[in-house]
Amino acid sequence: MDKFGDRIRELRKAKGYSLRQLAPLVGVGFSYLSKVENDKLDFEGTASEALIHRLADILEADEEELLLLAHHVPKRIADRIIEQPGVFRVLASLNAEELERVAEKAVNYRSSSRTHVK
């Protein structure tokens, strides 16, 4: 699943909420929430970070996942980019296959370093 609205709909339904039930819990109208789910927002193009935070909280979802799906860079990631811009420039220059190999190596490295730490 790679669309923000689809993910919100999936999470909402998994929690058993209708649009009319969820909307007031996150502070928006149900028609606005419907536009979010259907990728039909007029001017903003995507949900605000504040709304995404509230949705993540109410739907018990991964906030960073939702922010990224909505094309917002989570603060933790933005801070790392600012700390290490050269690293992120290199990563951005990789093609999809190269990036996948780097990610796989990083995950393996992180897993092995955690098992060796006492």
N, C-alpha and C positions, 0 to 999 in steps of 0.2 A: 504494500500500500504506500503510495508516494504522494497522495494529495491530502492536504490539511483537512478539507471539508469531509472527505470520505472517512478519515480517521476519527474526526469528531463524531460523525454519525455512528460509526461502529462503537465507539466508547459510550455514547449516549444510550444506544440500544442495549448494550451489554449491562448497563446500570438500570435499565427498565424505565428510563425517562422518555416522555414525549417532548416535542419541541416546546409546547406550552408549559410543561412542568420545569424543564431545565432553564428556560430563558430568564425567569425572575430570580433564580438562584445565582445566576452570573451577571445580573443587572442589565439585561438587554431585552428588547421585545422579541417575541417568537418569530416574527417575520424577518427580523434582522438575522437571527440565528439560522433561519432557513437559508437566507442568502449566503451566510458563511459556509454552511454545509454544501451548498450547491455552487460555490465559487462564483457568485453573482453580485459581489459587492461593487458598487458603482465607482466611487472616487478613491477610496483607500486602497482597493485592490486586495487587501488582506486584513485579517483581524488585528486589532491593536495588541501590543504586548500585555497590557493590563487585562484585556479579556482572555488572552491565552493563559495568563497566570490563574485567573479565576476558574477557567474551564479545567485546567490541570488539577487544581485543588478539588473541585467538586466531583470530577470524574475519576479522581485518583490515578492520573496519568503521568507519564514522564514529561515534565515541563520542557526539557531541552529538546526532546523529540518533536513536540508540538511546535515549539518556536522555529526549529529548523524546517519543518514541513511548511510553515507559513512564511518562510524566507526571512526570518529574523535570526540574527546571530546572538546566541545566548551570551550573557556577560562573561561567564567563565571562559568561554572560547574566545571571545573578543579580547579579553585581557591577555590570553596566551599569544594571540596573533600579534598584539602590540609588543609583548615581551620578546618575541622571536620572529620578527617579520621575514627574515631571510629563509627560515625553515618553511614558512607557509608559502613564500613565493616559489620555492622549489617544489613543494607538494602541488601547488596550483599548476605548475608547468607539466606535470606528469600526465600521460594518457590514462585512461580508465584501467587498463591491464596493469600498468606499472604501479599505479596508486593502490590497486587491490593487493599486489605483492608486498608493497611497503606496509600496508595496514596489517596484513597477515603476519608479517615478521614482527611488527610492533606488538600485536596481541600475544604471539608466542613468547616474545622477550618478556613482556609484562607478566605473563603466567608463570614462566620459569623463574623469574626473579622473586616472585611472591612465595613460591614453594621453597626457595633457598634461604629466605629471611627467617631468622629465629627470634 
